[in-house]
Structures are given as structure tokens and as C-alpha cells.
Amino acid sequence: MNLPPEIGESAINKVMEQHPAIGEILAKYEIGCVGCGVGICLVKDVVSIHALGDDAEAQVEQEINAYLESL
């Protein structure tokens, strides 16, 4: 995923603390990071770990980047 390094290279649990909307975006695609007890996956790897495919990964990337641009 092509995300800003401060987001893409960070653990998902830390990013969701600062940006709950990213957790909401992931939840739309049935990626359960919000309820995960570990939360150490890097944001850039989260979608590929869940093997949703290229189209879904591109959509998640677009939604996360649009959210970040709106800040």
C-alpha cells in the first residue's frame, strides 16, 4: 500500500488510537483490527495479510489517503 510513511510504517494499534476513522475504514472490509488484541501489524501490511485482493487493497488505500488528506 502506498501510504504516508508515518502511517504506513506504524503499528495499526497506534494509528487507530490517533485516527479511529482508519479502523472504521478497515472494518468496512471485514478487517478486524479494531478488535484485535495484538495490533502490531504495520498499516501498510494489514490488507495484504488479510488477502482481500488487489481491487480491495486499492480501495482501502484510496479511502485511507482521502481521509488523511481531509485532515
mmCIF file of the N, C-alpha and C atoms, coordinates in Angstrom:
data_MODEL
# 
_entry.id   MODEL 
# 
loop_
_atom_site.group_PDB 
_atom_site.id 
_atom_site.type_symbol 
_atom_site.label_atom_id 
_atom_site.label_alt_id 
_atom_site.label_comp_id 
_atom_site.label_asym_id 
_atom_site.label_entity_id 
_atom_site.label_seq_id 
_atom_site.pdbx_PDB_ins_code 
_atom_site.Cartn_x 
_atom_site.Cartn_y 
_atom_site.Cartn_z 
_atom_site.occupancy 
_atom_site.B_iso_or_equiv 
_atom_site.pdbx_formal_charge 
_atom_site.auth_seq_id 
_atom_site.auth_comp_id 
_atom_site.auth_asym_id 
_atom_site.auth_atom_id 
_atom_site.pdbx_PDB_model_num 
ATOM 1   N N  . MET A 1 1  ? 0.831   -1.178  0.000  1.00 0.00 ? 1  MET A N  1 
ATOM 2   C CA . MET A 1 1  ? 0.000   0.000   0.000  1.00 0.00 ? 1  MET A CA 1 
ATOM 3   C C  . MET A 1 1  ? 0.876   1.242   0.000  1.00 0.00 ? 1  MET A C  1 
ATOM 4   N N  . ASN A 1 2  ? 0.439   2.226   -0.722 1.00 0.00 ? 2  ASN A N  1 
ATOM 5   C CA . ASN A 1 2  ? 1.165   3.485   -0.802 1.00 0.00 ? 2  ASN A CA 1 
ATOM 6   C C  . ASN A 1 2  ? 0.524   4.493   0.146  1.00 0.00 ? 2  ASN A C  1 
ATOM 7   N N  . LEU A 1 3  ? 1.052   4.539   1.359  1.00 0.00 ? 3  LEU A N  1 
ATOM 8   C CA . LEU A 1 3  ? 0.547   5.429   2.398  1.00 0.00 ? 3  LEU A CA 1 
ATOM 9   C C  . LEU A 1 3  ? 1.689   6.302   2.889  1.00 0.00 ? 3  LEU A C  1 
ATOM 10  N N  . PRO A 1 4  ? 1.378   7.455   3.498  1.00 0.00 ? 4  PRO A N  1 
ATOM 11  C CA . PRO A 1 4  ? 2.455   8.258   4.084  1.00 0.00 ? 4  PRO A CA 1 
ATOM 12  C C  . PRO A 1 4  ? 3.248   7.409   5.078  1.00 0.00 ? 4  PRO A C  1 
ATOM 13  N N  . PRO A 1 5  ? 4.578   7.546   5.076  1.00 0.00 ? 5  PRO A N  1 
ATOM 14  C CA . PRO A 1 5  ? 5.415   6.695   5.941  1.00 0.00 ? 5  PRO A CA 1 
ATOM 15  C C  . PRO A 1 5  ? 5.025   6.733   7.414  1.00 0.00 ? 5  PRO A C  1 
ATOM 16  N N  . GLU A 1 6  ? 4.608   7.887   7.927  1.00 0.00 ? 6  GLU A N  1 
ATOM 17  C CA . GLU A 1 6  ? 4.259   7.973   9.342  1.00 0.00 ? 6  GLU A CA 1 
ATOM 18  C C  . GLU A 1 6  ? 3.009   7.163   9.673  1.00 0.00 ? 6  GLU A C  1 
ATOM 19  N N  . ILE A 1 7  ? 2.245   6.796   8.662  1.00 0.00 ? 7  ILE A N  1 
ATOM 20  C CA . ILE A 1 7  ? 1.077   5.939   8.836  1.00 0.00 ? 7  ILE A CA 1 
ATOM 21  C C  . ILE A 1 7  ? 1.424   4.509   8.421  1.00 0.00 ? 7  ILE A C  1 
ATOM 22  N N  . GLY A 1 8  ? 1.912   4.339   7.219  1.00 0.00 ? 8  GLY A N  1 
ATOM 23  C CA . GLY A 1 8  ? 2.187   3.007   6.673  1.00 0.00 ? 8  GLY A CA 1 
ATOM 24  C C  . GLY A 1 8  ? 3.201   2.202   7.446  1.00 0.00 ? 8  GLY A C  1 
ATOM 25  N N  . GLU A 1 9  ? 4.176   2.871   8.033  1.00 0.00 ? 9  GLU A N  1 
ATOM 26  C CA . GLU A 1 9  ? 5.247   2.181   8.759  1.00 0.00 ? 9  GLU A CA 1 
ATOM 27  C C  . GLU A 1 9  ? 4.976   2.074   10.261 1.00 0.00 ? 9  GLU A C  1 
ATOM 28  N N  . SER A 1 10 ? 3.761   2.386   10.674 1.00 0.00 ? 10 SER A N  1 
ATOM 29  C CA . SER A 1 10 ? 3.397   2.354   12.096 1.00 0.00 ? 10 SER A CA 1 
ATOM 30  C C  . SER A 1 10 ? 2.512   1.153   12.403 1.00 0.00 ? 10 SER A C  1 
ATOM 31  N N  . ALA A 1 11 ? 2.543   0.724   13.650 1.00 0.00 ? 11 ALA A N  1 
ATOM 32  C CA . ALA A 1 11 ? 1.679   -0.368  14.096 1.00 0.00 ? 11 ALA A CA 1 
ATOM 33  C C  . ALA A 1 11 ? 0.228   0.091   14.068 1.00 0.00 ? 11 ALA A C  1 
ATOM 34  N N  . ILE A 1 12 ? -0.654  -0.794  13.596 1.00 0.00 ? 12 ILE A N  1 
ATOM 35  C CA . ILE A 1 12 ? -2.054  -0.441  13.420 1.00 0.00 ? 12 ILE A CA 1 
ATOM 36  C C  . ILE A 1 12 ? -2.707  0.011   14.720 1.00 0.00 ? 12 ILE A C  1 
ATOM 37  N N  . ASN A 1 13 ? -2.347  -0.579  15.847 1.00 0.00 ? 13 ASN A N  1 
ATOM 38  C CA . ASN A 1 13 ? -2.980  -0.171  17.105 1.00 0.00 ? 13 ASN A CA 1 
ATOM 39  C C  . ASN A 1 13 ? -2.664  1.280   17.449 1.00 0.00 ? 13 ASN A C  1 
ATOM 40  N N  . LYS A 1 14 ? -1.448  1.721   17.197 1.00 0.00 ? 14 LYS A N  1 
ATOM 41  C CA . LYS A 1 14 ? -1.060  3.107   17.480 1.00 0.00 ? 14 LYS A CA 1 
ATOM 42  C C  . LYS A 1 14 ? -1.761  4.071   16.526 1.00 0.00 ? 14 LYS A C  1 
ATOM 43  N N  . VAL A 1 15 ? -1.865  3.680   15.254 1.00 0.00 ? 15 VAL A N  1 
ATOM 44  C CA . VAL A 1 15 ? -2.516  4.537   14.260 1.00 0.00 ? 15 VAL A CA 1 
ATOM 45  C C  . VAL A 1 15 ? -3.998  4.694   14.592 1.00 0.00 ? 15 VAL A C  1 
ATOM 46  N N  . MET A 1 16 ? -4.639  3.597   14.984 1.00 0.00 ? 16 MET A N  1 
ATOM 47  C CA . MET A 1 16 ? -6.071  3.673   15.295 1.00 0.00 ? 16 MET A CA 1 
ATOM 48  C C  . MET A 1 16 ? -6.341  4.480   16.560 1.00 0.00 ? 16 MET A C  1 
ATOM 49  N N  . GLU A 1 17 ? -5.375  4.554   17.478 1.00 0.00 ? 17 GLU A N  1 
ATOM 50  C CA . GLU A 1 17 ? -5.535  5.423   18.648 1.00 0.00 ? 17 GLU A CA 1 
ATOM 51  C C  . GLU A 1 17 ? -5.623  6.883   18.213 1.00 0.00 ? 17 GLU A C  1 
ATOM 52  N N  . GLN A 1 18 ? -4.797  7.250   17.238 1.00 0.00 ? 18 GLN A N  1 
ATOM 53  C CA . GLN A 1 18 ? -4.757  8.625   16.747 1.00 0.00 ? 18 GLN A CA 1 
ATOM 54  C C  . GLN A 1 18 ? -5.811  8.889   15.678 1.00 0.00 ? 18 GLN A C  1 
ATOM 55  N N  . HIS A 1 19 ? -6.182  7.860   14.932 1.00 0.00 ? 19 HIS A N  1 
ATOM 56  C CA . HIS A 1 19 ? -7.093  8.010   13.794 1.00 0.00 ? 19 HIS A CA 1 
ATOM 57  C C  . HIS A 1 19 ? -8.127  6.882   13.806 1.00 0.00 ? 19 HIS A C  1 
ATOM 58  N N  . PRO A 1 20 ? -9.124  6.954   14.687 1.00 0.00 ? 20 PRO A N  1 
ATOM 59  C CA . PRO A 1 20 ? -10.146 5.901   14.735 1.00 0.00 ? 20 PRO A CA 1 
ATOM 60  C C  . PRO A 1 20 ? -10.849 5.676   13.398 1.00 0.00 ? 20 PRO A C  1 
ATOM 61  N N  . ALA A 1 21 ? -10.897 6.687   12.562 1.00 0.00 ? 21 ALA A N  1 
ATOM 62  C CA . ALA A 1 21 ? -11.552 6.555   11.256 1.00 0.00 ? 21 ALA A CA 1 
ATOM 63  C C  . ALA A 1 21 ? -10.860 5.504   10.391 1.00 0.00 ? 21 ALA A C  1 
ATOM 64  N N  . ILE A 1 22 ? -9.565  5.321   10.570 1.00 0.00 ? 22 ILE A N  1 
ATOM 65  C CA . ILE A 1 22 ? -8.861  4.292   9.794  1.00 0.00 ? 22 ILE A CA 1 
ATOM 66  C C  . ILE A 1 22 ? -9.358  2.910   10.206 1.00 0.00 ? 22 ILE A C  1 
ATOM 67  N N  . GLY A 1 23 ? -9.601  2.711   11.478 1.00 0.00 ? 23 GLY A N  1 
ATOM 68  C CA . GLY A 1 23 ? -10.189 1.450   11.938 1.00 0.00 ? 23 GLY A CA 1 
ATOM 69  C C  . GLY A 1 23 ? -11.568 1.230   11.340 1.00 0.00 ? 23 GLY A C  1 
ATOM 70  N N  . GLU A 1 24 ? -12.346 2.299   11.218 1.00 0.00 ? 24 GLU A N  1 
ATOM 71  C CA . GLU A 1 24 ? -13.673 2.202   10.616 1.00 0.00 ? 24 GLU A CA 1 
ATOM 72  C C  . GLU A 1 24 ? -13.582 1.817   9.130  1.00 0.00 ? 24 GLU A C  1 
ATOM 73  N N  . ILE A 1 25 ? -12.616 2.377   8.439  1.00 0.00 ? 25 ILE A N  1 
ATOM 74  C CA . ILE A 1 25 ? -12.417 2.034   7.024  1.00 0.00 ? 25 ILE A CA 1 
ATOM 75  C C  . ILE A 1 25 ? -12.083 0.551   6.903  1.00 0.00 ? 25 ILE A C  1 
ATOM 76  N N  . LEU A 1 26 ? -11.162 0.080   7.721  1.00 0.00 ? 26 LEU A N  1 
ATOM 77  C CA . LEU A 1 26 ? -10.776 -1.331  7.673  1.00 0.00 ? 26 LEU A CA 1 
ATOM 78  C C  . LEU A 1 26 ? -11.952 -2.241  8.015  1.00 0.00 ? 26 LEU A C  1 
ATOM 79  N N  . ALA A 1 27 ? -12.746 -1.846  8.987  1.00 0.00 ? 27 ALA A N  1 
ATOM 80  C CA . ALA A 1 27 ? -13.898 -2.654  9.400  1.00 0.00 ? 27 ALA A CA 1 
ATOM 81  C C  . ALA A 1 27 ? -14.898 -2.817  8.260  1.00 0.00 ? 27 ALA A C  1 
ATOM 82  N N  . LYS A 1 28 ? -15.025 -1.808  7.397  1.00 0.00 ? 28 LYS A N  1 
ATOM 83  C CA . LYS A 1 28 ? -15.925 -1.912  6.239  1.00 0.00 ? 28 LYS A CA 1 
ATOM 84  C C  . LYS A 1 28 ? -15.548 -3.077  5.338  1.00 0.00 ? 28 LYS A C  1 
ATOM 85  N N  . TYR A 1 29 ? -14.281 -3.440  5.354  1.00 0.00 ? 29 TYR A N  1 
ATOM 86  C CA . TYR A 1 29 ? -13.768 -4.527  4.516  1.00 0.00 ? 29 TYR A CA 1 
ATOM 87  C C  . TYR A 1 29 ? -13.562 -5.802  5.326  1.00 0.00 ? 29 TYR A C  1 
ATOM 88  N N  . GLU A 1 30 ? -14.195 -5.848  6.481  1.00 0.00 ? 30 GLU A N  1 
ATOM 89  C CA . GLU A 1 30 ? -14.134 -7.001  7.380  1.00 0.00 ? 30 GLU A CA 1 
ATOM 90  C C  . GLU A 1 30 ? -12.712 -7.330  7.831  1.00 0.00 ? 30 GLU A C  1 
ATOM 91  N N  . ILE A 1 31 ? -11.919 -6.281  7.995  1.00 0.00 ? 31 ILE A N  1 
ATOM 92  C CA . ILE A 1 31 ? -10.583 -6.414  8.565  1.00 0.00 ? 31 ILE A CA 1 
ATOM 93  C C  . ILE A 1 31 ? -10.726 -6.004  10.025 1.00 0.00 ? 31 ILE A C  1 
ATOM 94  N N  . GLY A 1 32 ? -10.590 -6.966  10.912 1.00 0.00 ? 32 GLY A N  1 
ATOM 95  C CA . GLY A 1 32 ? -10.930 -6.766  12.311 1.00 0.00 ? 32 GLY A CA 1 
ATOM 96  C C  . GLY A 1 32 ? -9.841  -6.202  13.182 1.00 0.00 ? 32 GLY A C  1 
ATOM 97  N N  . CYS A 1 33 ? -9.115  -5.220  12.721 1.00 0.00 ? 33 CYS A N  1 
ATOM 98  C CA . CYS A 1 33 ? -8.041  -4.650  13.529 1.00 0.00 ? 33 CYS A CA 1 
ATOM 99  C C  . CYS A 1 33 ? -8.554  -3.999  14.803 1.00 0.00 ? 33 CYS A C  1 
ATOM 100 N N  . VAL A 1 34 ? -9.746  -3.455  14.757 1.00 0.00 ? 34 VAL A N  1 
ATOM 101 C CA . VAL A 1 34 ? -10.282 -2.776  15.928 1.00 0.00 ? 34 VAL A CA 1 
ATOM 102 C C  . VAL A 1 34 ? -10.380 -3.738  17.104 1.00 0.00 ? 34 VAL A C  1 
ATOM 103 N N  . GLY A 1 35 ? -10.791 -4.966  16.864 1.00 0.00 ? 35 GLY A N  1 
ATOM 104 C CA . GLY A 1 35 ? -10.948 -5.929  17.940 1.00 0.00 ? 35 GLY A CA 1 
ATOM 105 C C  . GLY A 1 35 ? -9.751  -6.829  18.178 1.00 0.00 ? 35 GLY A C  1 
ATOM 106 N N  . CYS A 1 36 ? -8.696  -6.640  17.425 1.00 0.00 ? 36 CYS A N  1 
ATOM 107 C CA . CYS A 1 36 ? -7.511  -7.491  17.549 1.00 0.00 ? 36 CYS A CA 1 
ATOM 108 C C  . CYS A 1 36 ? -6.763  -7.145  18.833 1.00 0.00 ? 36 CYS A C  1 
ATOM 109 N N  . GLY A 1 37 ? -6.390  -8.158  19.571 1.00 0.00 ? 37 GLY A N  1 
ATOM 110 C CA . GLY A 1 37 ? -5.668  -7.946  20.808 1.00 0.00 ? 37 GLY A CA 1 
ATOM 111 C C  . GLY A 1 37 ? -4.186  -7.719  20.634 1.00 0.00 ? 37 GLY A C  1 
ATOM 112 N N  . VAL A 1 38 ? -3.663  -8.007  19.460 1.00 0.00 ? 38 VAL A N  1 
ATOM 113 C CA . VAL A 1 38 ? -2.227  -7.859  19.225 1.00 0.00 ? 38 VAL A CA 1 
ATOM 114 C C  . VAL A 1 38 ? -1.932  -6.464  18.679 1.00 0.00 ? 38 VAL A C  1 
ATOM 115 N N  . GLY A 1 39 ? -2.408  -6.174  17.468 1.00 0.00 ? 39 GLY A N  1 
ATOM 116 C CA . GLY A 1 39 ? -2.322  -4.837  16.898 1.00 0.00 ? 39 GLY A CA 1 
ATOM 117 C C  . GLY A 1 39 ? -0.954  -4.356  16.488 1.00 0.00 ? 39 GLY A C  1 
ATOM 118 N N  . ILE A 1 40 ? 0.002   -5.263  16.272 1.00 0.00 ? 40 ILE A N  1 
ATOM 119 C CA . ILE A 1 40 ? 1.352   -4.831  15.926 1.00 0.00 ? 40 ILE A CA 1 
ATOM 120 C C  . ILE A 1 40 ? 1.640   -4.854  14.429 1.00 0.00 ? 40 ILE A C  1 
ATOM 121 N N  . CYS A 1 41 ? 0.679   -5.274  13.625 1.00 0.00 ? 41 CYS A N  1 
ATOM 122 C CA . CYS A 1 41 ? 0.876   -5.275  12.173 1.00 0.00 ? 41 CYS A CA 1 
ATOM 123 C C  . CYS A 1 41 ? 1.093   -3.842  11.700 1.00 0.00 ? 41 CYS A C  1 
ATOM 124 N N  . LEU A 1 42 ? 1.985   -3.681  10.726 1.00 0.00 ? 42 LEU A N  1 
ATOM 125 C CA . LEU A 1 42 ? 2.158   -2.368  10.126 1.00 0.00 ? 42 LEU A CA 1 
ATOM 126 C C  . LEU A 1 42 ? 0.953   -2.064  9.257  1.00 0.00 ? 42 LEU A C  1 
ATOM 127 N N  . VAL A 1 43 ? 0.529   -0.819  9.252  1.00 0.00 ? 43 VAL A N  1 
ATOM 128 C CA . VAL A 1 43 ? -0.646  -0.433  8.474  1.00 0.00 ? 43 VAL A CA 1 
ATOM 129 C C  . VAL A 1 43 ? -0.469  -0.820  7.008  1.00 0.00 ? 43 VAL A C  1 
ATOM 130 N N  . LYS A 1 44 ? 0.717   -0.617  6.450  1.00 0.00 ? 44 LYS A N  1 
ATOM 131 C CA . LYS A 1 44 ? 0.941   -0.918  5.027  1.00 0.00 ? 44 LYS A CA 1 
ATOM 132 C C  . LYS A 1 44 ? 0.763   -2.402  4.713  1.00 0.00 ? 44 LYS A C  1 
ATOM 133 N N  . ASP A 1 45 ? 0.838   -3.266  5.725  1.00 0.00 ? 45 ASP A N  1 
ATOM 134 C CA . ASP A 1 45 ? 0.722   -4.712  5.503  1.00 0.00 ? 45 ASP A CA 1 
ATOM 135 C C  . ASP A 1 45 ? -0.652  -5.280  5.857  1.00 0.00 ? 45 ASP A C  1 
ATOM 136 N N  . VAL A 1 46 ? -1.483  -4.497  6.506  1.00 0.00 ? 46 VAL A N  1 
ATOM 137 C CA . VAL A 1 46 ? -2.734  -5.016  7.058  1.00 0.00 ? 46 VAL A CA 1 
ATOM 138 C C  . VAL A 1 46 ? -3.632  -5.652  5.999  1.00 0.00 ? 46 VAL A C  1 
ATOM 139 N N  . VAL A 1 47 ? -3.833  -4.979  4.875  1.00 0.00 ? 47 VAL A N  1 
ATOM 140 C CA . VAL A 1 47 ? -4.746  -5.510  3.860  1.00 0.00 ? 47 VAL A CA 1 
ATOM 141 C C  . VAL A 1 47 ? -4.157  -6.745  3.200  1.00 0.00 ? 47 VAL A C  1 
ATOM 142 N N  . SER A 1 48 ? -2.872  -6.722  2.875  1.00 0.00 ? 48 SER A N  1 
ATOM 143 C CA . SER A 1 48 ? -2.273  -7.884  2.216  1.00 0.00 ? 48 SER A CA 1 
ATOM 144 C C  . SER A 1 48 ? -2.282  -9.108  3.123  1.00 0.00 ? 48 SER A C  1 
ATOM 145 N N  . ILE A 1 49 ? -2.137  -8.921  4.421  1.00 0.00 ? 49 ILE A N  1 
ATOM 146 C CA . ILE A 1 49 ? -2.193  -10.034 5.376  1.00 0.00 ? 49 ILE A CA 1 
ATOM 147 C C  . ILE A 1 49 ? -3.544  -10.730 5.300  1.00 0.00 ? 49 ILE A C  1 
ATOM 148 N N  . HIS A 1 50 ? -4.591  -9.952  5.053  1.00 0.00 ? 50 HIS A N  1 
ATOM 149 C CA . HIS A 1 50 ? -5.945  -10.495 5.003  1.00 0.00 ? 50 HIS A CA 1 
ATOM 150 C C  . HIS A 1 50 ? -6.352  -10.964 3.609  1.00 0.00 ? 50 HIS A C  1 
ATOM 151 N N  . ALA A 1 51 ? -5.467  -10.835 2.631  1.00 0.00 ? 51 ALA A N  1 
ATOM 152 C CA . ALA A 1 51 ? -5.641  -11.378 1.275  1.00 0.00 ? 51 ALA A CA 1 
ATOM 153 C C  . ALA A 1 51 ? -7.010  -11.061 0.660  1.00 0.00 ? 51 ALA A C  1 
ATOM 154 N N  . LEU A 1 52 ? -7.340  -9.785  0.629  1.00 0.00 ? 52 LEU A N  1 
ATOM 155 C CA . LEU A 1 52 ? -8.607  -9.372  0.029  1.00 0.00 ? 52 LEU A CA 1 
ATOM 156 C C  . LEU A 1 52 ? -8.504  -9.153  -1.474 1.00 0.00 ? 52 LEU A C  1 
ATOM 157 N N  . GLY A 1 53 ? -7.295  -9.111  -1.983 1.00 0.00 ? 53 GLY A N  1 
ATOM 158 C CA . GLY A 1 53 ? -7.102  -8.923  -3.410 1.00 0.00 ? 53 GLY A CA 1 
ATOM 159 C C  . GLY A 1 53 ? -6.712  -7.497  -3.768 1.00 0.00 ? 53 GLY A C  1 
ATOM 160 N N  . ASP A 1 54 ? -6.245  -7.343  -4.990 1.00 0.00 ? 54 ASP A N  1 
ATOM 161 C CA . ASP A 1 54 ? -5.716  -6.055  -5.446 1.00 0.00 ? 54 ASP A CA 1 
ATOM 162 C C  . ASP A 1 54 ? -6.769  -4.954  -5.464 1.00 0.00 ? 54 ASP A C  1 
ATOM 163 N N  . ASP A 1 55 ? -7.977  -5.267  -5.920 1.00 0.00 ? 55 ASP A N  1 
ATOM 164 C CA . ASP A 1 55 ? -9.023  -4.244  -6.010 1.00 0.00 ? 55 ASP A CA 1 
ATOM 165 C C  . ASP A 1 55 ? -9.399  -3.711  -4.637 1.00 0.00 ? 55 ASP A C  1 
ATOM 166 N N  . ALA A 1 56 ? -9.596  -4.599  -3.681 1.00 0.00 ? 56 ALA A N  1 
ATOM 167 C CA . ALA A 1 56 ? -9.954  -4.170  -2.328 1.00 0.00 ? 56 ALA A CA 1 
ATOM 168 C C  . ALA A 1 56 ? -8.802  -3.405  -1.688 1.00 0.00 ? 56 ALA A C  1 
ATOM 169 N N  . GLU A 1 57 ? -7.581  -3.870  -1.913 1.00 0.00 ? 57 GLU A N  1 
ATOM 170 C CA . GLU A 1 57 ? -6.422  -3.175  -1.352 1.00 0.00 ? 57 GLU A CA 1 
ATOM 171 C C  . GLU A 1 57 ? -6.338  -1.755  -1.910 1.00 0.00 ? 57 GLU A C  1 
ATOM 172 N N  . ALA A 1 58 ? -6.559  -1.599  -3.201 1.00 0.00 ? 58 ALA A N  1 
ATOM 173 C CA . ALA A 1 58 ? -6.524  -0.277  -3.820 1.00 0.00 ? 58 ALA A CA 1 
ATOM 174 C C  . ALA A 1 58 ? -7.624  0.622   -3.251 1.00 0.00 ? 58 ALA A C  1 
ATOM 175 N N  . GLN A 1 59 ? -8.791  0.066   -3.018 1.00 0.00 ? 59 GLN A N  1 
ATOM 176 C CA . GLN A 1 59 ? -9.901  0.841   -2.466 1.00 0.00 ? 59 GLN A CA 1 
ATOM 177 C C  . GLN A 1 59 ? -9.609  1.277   -1.038 1.00 0.00 ? 59 GLN A C  1 
ATOM 178 N N  . VAL A 1 60 ? -9.084  0.370   -0.217 1.00 0.00 ? 60 VAL A N  1 
ATOM 179 C CA . VAL A 1 60 ? -8.735  0.720   1.161  1.00 0.00 ? 60 VAL A CA 1 
ATOM 180 C C  . VAL A 1 60 ? -7.665  1.813   1.161  1.00 0.00 ? 60 VAL A C  1 
ATOM 181 N N  . GLU A 1 61 ? -6.655  1.638   0.321  1.00 0.00 ? 61 GLU A N  1 
ATOM 182 C CA . GLU A 1 61 ? -5.583  2.637   0.218  1.00 0.00 ? 61 GLU A CA 1 
ATOM 183 C C  . GLU A 1 61 ? -6.163  4.002   -0.147 1.00 0.00 ? 61 GLU A C  1 
ATOM 184 N N  . GLN A 1 62 ? -7.052  4.027   -1.122 1.00 0.00 ? 62 GLN A N  1 
ATOM 185 C CA . GLN A 1 62 ? -7.657  5.278   -1.566 1.00 0.00 ? 62 GLN A CA 1 
ATOM 186 C C  . GLN A 1 62 ? -8.470  5.922   -0.437 1.00 0.00 ? 62 GLN A C  1 
ATOM 187 N N  . GLU A 1 63 ? -9.225  5.139   0.280  1.00 0.00 ? 63 GLU A N  1 
ATOM 188 C CA . GLU A 1 63 ? -10.055 5.674   1.362  1.00 0.00 ? 63 GLU A CA 1 
ATOM 189 C C  . GLU A 1 63 ? -9.206  6.205   2.511  1.00 0.00 ? 63 GLU A C  1 
ATOM 190 N N  . ILE A 1 64 ? -8.152  5.480   2.873  1.00 0.00 ? 64 ILE A N  1 
ATOM 191 C CA . ILE A 1 64 ? -7.275  5.950   3.950  1.00 0.00 ? 64 ILE A CA 1 
ATOM 192 C C  . ILE A 1 64 ? -6.584  7.251   3.524  1.00 0.00 ? 64 ILE A C  1 
ATOM 193 N N  . ASN A 1 65 ? -6.063  7.284   2.306  1.00 0.00 ? 65 ASN A N  1 
ATOM 194 C CA . ASN A 1 65 ? -5.395  8.501   1.842  1.00 0.00 ? 65 ASN A CA 1 
ATOM 195 C C  . ASN A 1 65 ? -6.365  9.674   1.743  1.00 0.00 ? 65 ASN A C  1 
ATOM 196 N N  . ALA A 1 66 ? -7.591  9.439   1.300  1.00 0.00 ? 66 ALA A N  1 
ATOM 197 C CA . ALA A 1 66 ? -8.586  10.516  1.236  1.00 0.00 ? 66 ALA A CA 1 
ATOM 198 C C  . ALA A 1 66 ? -8.894  11.039  2.639  1.00 0.00 ? 66 ALA A C  1 
ATOM 199 N N  . TYR A 1 67 ? -9.026  10.130  3.596  1.00 0.00 ? 67 TYR A N  1 
ATOM 200 C CA . TYR A 1 67 ? -9.245  10.554  4.986  1.00 0.00 ? 67 TYR A CA 1 
ATOM 201 C C  . TYR A 1 67 ? -8.079  11.411  5.465  1.00 0.00 ? 67 TYR A C  1 
ATOM 202 N N  . LEU A 1 68 ? -6.848  10.961  5.242  1.00 0.00 ? 68 LEU A N  1 
ATOM 203 C CA . LEU A 1 68 ? -5.673  11.705  5.711  1.00 0.00 ? 68 LEU A CA 1 
ATOM 204 C C  . LEU A 1 68 ? -5.581  13.068  5.047  1.00 0.00 ? 68 LEU A C  1 
ATOM 205 N N  . GLU A 1 69 ? -5.927  13.151  3.775  1.00 0.00 ? 69 GLU A N  1 
ATOM 206 C CA . GLU A 1 69 ? -5.888  14.426  3.057  1.00 0.00 ? 69 GLU A CA 1 
ATOM 207 C C  . GLU A 1 69 ? -6.939  15.394  3.575  1.00 0.00 ? 69 GLU A C  1 
ATOM 208 N N  . SER A 1 70 ? -8.014  14.878  4.154  1.00 0.00 ? 70 SER A N  1 
ATOM 209 C CA . SER A 1 70 ? -9.090  15.732  4.654  1.00 0.00 ? 70 SER A CA 1 
ATOM 210 C C  . SER A 1 70 ? -8.762  16.366  6.002  1.00 0.00 ? 70 SER A C  1 
ATOM 211 N N  . LEU A 1 71 ? -7.680  15.935  6.624  1.00 0.00 ? 71 LEU A N  1 
ATOM 212 C CA . LEU A 1 71 ? -7.328  16.471  7.951  1.00 0.00 ? 71 LEU A CA 1 
ATOM 213 C C  . LEU A 1 71 ? -6.745  17.870  7.854  1.00 0.00 ? 71 LEU A C  1 
# 
